[in-house]
């Protein structure tokens, strides 16, 4: 959908060289590999900051241990802090690893090492790159979808207070246009409906692979402790983990969304969740715990 939108705009602006606009748009994804761009995303979109000297003094030895245990060059990545009152961490772009201030204060060294190993797993398996590039190339389609929704809302506002005949006519025109578009481009509509579920399934699989990366490095018991702490914390606050919106190639330890306590998430909520539930993650860690 994004490619079709870019092609139409390129043809309108550059009728003779429409292919140039498409190539420039495709090449723009290389900005994701640009370190200053990564830092700008971390600072302005993810609200991360550089660690203080005290925070760096605690994080860097732990990060060095994680990198040495997993055989990865730790200096290739940058450590950032998120001022949040939740236990969480994230991997973003290609070289960003963030930890919440609350996690830094609350977790023990062993637990914090396990969390860092999980986030490193996202980088090692390329989850952050694929997520960032996917969201970047999907931006034109998302923008067009948002514009269409606002247009429908504007039409509804303009039709408010009109006579019943005007409302019926407006509904017929808008409904007919939507129906004709859906029938003509049914494959686009099908992709828009199915894609969120497929992407959520891929995201859940990525979380389990990041857990596996931490577990095979010997951090399974500490990671299980962190998951149990987070689960208990969310239950105490009247929340249970649900789906998360991962922006800018961001993958987190847990999702950002939540549902009220006592209410089980619906089937669609489970299918759209970007993170497996705690029981699933602990189940996959169980073999490593028994072996230890």
N, C-alpha and C positions, 0 to 999 in steps of 0.2 A: 504494500500500500504506500509506504514511504517512497519507494522507487518510482511508482507511478506518479505521485505528486511532484517529485523533483523533476521527472521527465516533462510533465506538463508545464511547470514553471520555466524550465530551461528552454522549451520550445517557444514559450511566449516572450521570454526576454532575449533569447539568442536563436531566432528562427533558422539561421543558416548553420550555426554551430551548437545545436542543442546538446550534442554529445559532450561538449566541453563542460557544461554545468553538471552533468551526471558524473563525469570523471572527477571533477573537483570535489563533489559531495562524497564520492567513495573514498577519495584520497584524504578527506578531512578526518577520517577515523584514525589516521596516523598521529593526530594530536593527543590521542590517549596514551601514547608512548613518550610524551614530552614531559619531563620532570617538573618544570615550572607550572604546566597545566595541571598536573596531579596535585601539586601543593595548593594551587588556587581552588581546585575542587574540594580539597580537604578543609581548607580554611573557610570558604564562603558558602559551600553547599552542605557540607557535613558538620559544620560548626566545631571543627577540631582546632586545637592549639598545640604549640610546641610545649613539651614538658618543662617544668621548672628544674633547676639544678638538683633539688632534693628528689623529685620524681624520676629524673633521669638516672640519678645514682642508684635508685632501686630497680629501675626497669632494665637498664643495660646489662648488668651481670646475668639477670634471668634470661634475657633475650640471647645473650652469648651462649648460655647453656643449652637453650632450645636449638639454636643453629648448629652447635657442635654435635648434639645428640642426633639430629636429623641429617647431618652432612650437607647443610645449606650455607651459603655465604651470607651471614647475617648483616654485613655492612651494606648489602644491596637494598635494604629496606629501611624505612624511616618510622620511628615511633612517635605517635601523637596521643594527645589526651582529649577526651570529651568530658565537659563539665556536666555530668548527669548523676542523678541520685539512684541509679540502677546498676546492678551487676551486669555488665555487658562488655563486649569488645567487637571490633569489626576489622575487616580487611577490605581495602578500597583501592581502586585504580590498579596500578601495577606494582607499587612499592610502599603502600601506606598500610600501617598496622596501628589501630587505635584502641585505647583502653579507657573505660570510664574512670573518672576520679574516684567514684564510690567503690569500684572494684579494686582499685589500687589501694584504697584504705582498708577495705573489708577482707580481702582474700589473703591467705597465707602465701608464702613464696612458692610452695609446691602447687597450690591451686592456680596461682597466677601463671606459672610456667605452663601448666596444662592448657590454659586458655590461649596463651600465646602460641603454643604448638598447634592448636586447632586453627587459629587464624593463618598461621604459616602454611597449613595444609591447603587452605583456599588458594594461596598464591602458587604453591608448588603444582597444584593440579590445574591451574589456569582459570579458576572460576571467576576471579575478579576481572580478568581481561575480557572473557566472553560476556560477562554481565554488562560491563561498561560499554563495549562496542555494540552489543545488542540494544541497549537503551539509547545510545547515541543515534544509531541508524533508524530506530523506531520513532525518533522525535518528530519528524514531519508528519507521520501518520497520527501520532498522539495529538499534535497541534491541530490537525484538520478535524479530528474527532471532537476535540474541545470546542472548536469554532462551530461545528455543526450543532452541538448541544446548545450553545449560546444562541444560535440562530433560532432554534426551536423555542427556547425560552422567550426570546424577544417576540416571536410571532404570537406566543400565548399571551404575553403582556399586552401587546397591541390589540389582540382580540378580546381582552378582558373588558367588560362593560359594553361591548357591542351587542347588537341584537342577536337573537338566536340563529337567524339565517346566516349572518356573517361568521359566526363560530362554526357552524356546520360546513360552510364553504371553505373556511380556513383548514379545518380538519381534513376535508376531502382532498384539498390541494396538497397539503403536507403529507398526508397518508398515502396518496397516490404516487407522489414523487419518491417516497421512501420505498414503497412496494415495487415500483418499476426499477429502482436502483438495485434492490435486493434480488429481483428476478434476473436482471441483466448481469449482475456481478455477484452471483450466488457464491462463487468460490471465495471472493473477498469476505463476504459476510460469514461464511463457514470458518474461514481462517481466524477472523476476529473473535468468533465464539469459542473455538477450540484452543487457540493459542495460549490464553491465560492458564488453562488447566495443564497443558503440556509444559509450559515454562515453570509452573509451580512444582510439577513433578520432578523436573530437572533440578530445581533449586533444592528440593528436599533430598534428592540423591547426593547433591554436592555437600550438604551438611553432614550426611552420614560418611561421606568419603573424608571430609575434614576431621571428623571424630576418629575415623580409622587411622588417619595419619598420626594423630596424637597418641592413639592407643598403641600402635606398633612401635612407637618411640619410647614406650614405657610410662606414659602419663595417664593411662586409663583410670586408675583409682582416684587420682586427683580431679580428673575431668568429671567422673561420676559424682564426686562430692560437690563440685560446682553446680552441676545440673540439679542435684537434689536440693541444694541451697536456694537456687533460683526458683524451683518449683514451689518450695515451701514459702518463699517470700511472696510469690504471686498469689498463692492461696490465702495467705494471711492478709494481703491487701485487697482480697475479693476479686482477683483476676486469674485467668488461666491463659496460657500462651495461645496465640492464634496466628493469623497470617501477618506478614511483614512487607513493607514497601521498601525495596532495596534500591536506593538511588546511587547513581554514579559508580556502578560496579561494586556496590557495597554488599558484603556478606557478613552477617552478625552471628553471635553465639545463639541468640534467641530472636524471635520475631518482635516487632514493635506493636502490633495490634493486640487487642484483648477483648474478651467477652465477659459478661457479668458472671460472678460466681454462682454456681448452682445451675447454670444453663450450659448444656452440652452444645458444642459447635455443630451447626448443621452439616449435612453431607457436602454441600457446595463449599462451605467454609473450610472443611477439612481438605477438599480437593484443591482449593485455591491457596491454602497455607504454604508459605515458602519454607517453613521449618517443620520437621517431624515433631510429634509430641514427645514429652519427656520419657514416657514409658517405652516408646519405640527406640529412642536413642540409648536408653539404659539397657534395653534388650540386646542391642547390637554391641554394647560394651561388655556384656556379661561374660563371653568367652575369655576375654582378656583378664577380667577380674578373677575368674575361676583359675586360670592358668597361673596367675600371680599367687 
